Amino acid sequence: MNQKEETVQLPKELTHQELLHRLRHSSAHVMAQAVQALFPGTHLTIGPPIEEGFYYDFDSPHRFVPEDLEKIEKKMREIVSKDHPFSCSWHDKEEAKKFFEEQGEKFKLEILDGIQDEKVSYYHHDTFIDLCEGPHVDSTKKIRYFKLLKIAGSYWRGDEHRERLQRIYGTVWTTKEELDSYLKRLEEAKKRDHRELGERLDLFSIQHESAGSGIIFWHPKGALIRETIENDLKATLKEAGYSFVYTPHVARLDLWKTSGHWDYYRENMFPPIEIENQPFILKPMNCPGHILIYKSKLRSYRDLPIRLAEFGTVYRYERSGVMHGLLRVRGFTQDDAHIFCTISQIEEECIQILKLMLQILKNFGFHDYDIKLSTRPEKFSGTEENWDKAELALKNALGSLNLPYEIDPGEGVFYGPKIDLKIRDCLNRQWQCSTVQVDFNLPQKFNVTYRDSSGKESTCVMVHRALLGSLERFIGILIEHYAGLFPLWLSPVQSTVLPITEQQIPYAQTIVKKLKEEGLRVECDDRSEKISYKIREASMQKIPYLLIVGEKENKDQTVSLRKQDGTNLGVLNLEQFLERVKKEIKERDKLK
């Protein structure tokens, strides 16, 4: 059978993405059936489709090991080959409770307790039945190109005080080519893992035993990257009319009660600490602090818009099972800004924010992105009239820049509509970084006003925006995007001088001095090692340029220039090398 005939056929009414969603949902059910067949006593929790795959969380007396994945896959193929149809049936909730109680599925009973409807649906295939809303493919035989990937730990309901579960991840695609391409990307992603590269390149560490999980310690090289990013952003934002502020890391709990965070975000906040009989809390957001700065004096319409920016460190109580290197931490710094303006100013402010987003992301080598505009949800703060004005302003801002976008209906936050921009890295993975959000809620809660042209007090509109989001997370993305070989302007060490013998060390040190005077970040490896070893070490450290000096270079006052990947660029004098690197830094040529 040729490859075209083996492709999973796409029903006319489904998009490719919708078919993948169904395949992944159905694959989770087949995997659950296989696991229960192979490991008796295993109880089911949830098994959703996710982007690029699926997972199922199990409560099992058996501790899964990587070797089990092959056994489960084999059992899944056996189930799939029998072409079992997927079918749906509806039942009274009380009947469902009785059924799952007989099956010993306590987690399903808890799910049922949270369902308000009197009728619930099951999905069946073969002998397997699961509480499920669907949708699924019509038959198990459609599930052809799948692979189980890894085992991870999780907690029921994401609560670390509840039962510890075992999660099995898998992926499934419509063609063998798609599956092979995805697995190849996974292998490449492993090579680019920012946690391993961060340790090898001495950029950062997480001191789990001494300081706790999710707290980042920046080493000198990593700190230099972060400092370079912050300085670059600060210069750009000051030019764009932003004023930088600093707000404290802790504040009285009353502030977070006023903002609503205590009511709606409490589970993601660290618990209060008592100071002089007053409860204080580590800040999870920078917004209230910026509001207090704005409110510190009277404001006129002539003052607006006021743009306050901060690299503000915030603290969120992430559960231990979800933290992941720099990408998910408990303490992180946001490139945060809040614009206080009138409704009529929203459009122009959003145009300028979008321009900044695209300019800055381009500087870091990101050119591919997807944009979504999220509109009014069912429950919202403010008036419909203001929401309509804000949504129109965001649409007009996108339209004025000819930016393609999708509407995400009803997915705005309760306090206002938003634009989200997702970048794509070199492996075509999407990352949510930039966002602009219109807020009617906090200005009302804090009575954030200005004097209008008639002298009356009017409530501001507040625009939240982040360009990179969390600096920790963005640097993690950069490490993986560039596999540790940063663009020259961002590289913590831009070049290293490698003397071949001890006789060239004085000349090498002279080169280092001159290059540092020109503002370059340069080192000298004067160890008594073979030059081949030094070259290999510098290459492993992802240093963009290697300046090798031997007897001839010493005599001629030149350097033998080599790139990190081994490309020989010939013999140059220092002026020629400086001209080359300064041009590259200025133009921010991205290394591929």
Summary of the structure (lengths in Angstrom):
residues: 592
radius of gyration: 28.4
end to end distance: 39.2
largest distance: 91.3
contacts: 1848
relative contact order: 0.08
helix: 40%
strand: 27%
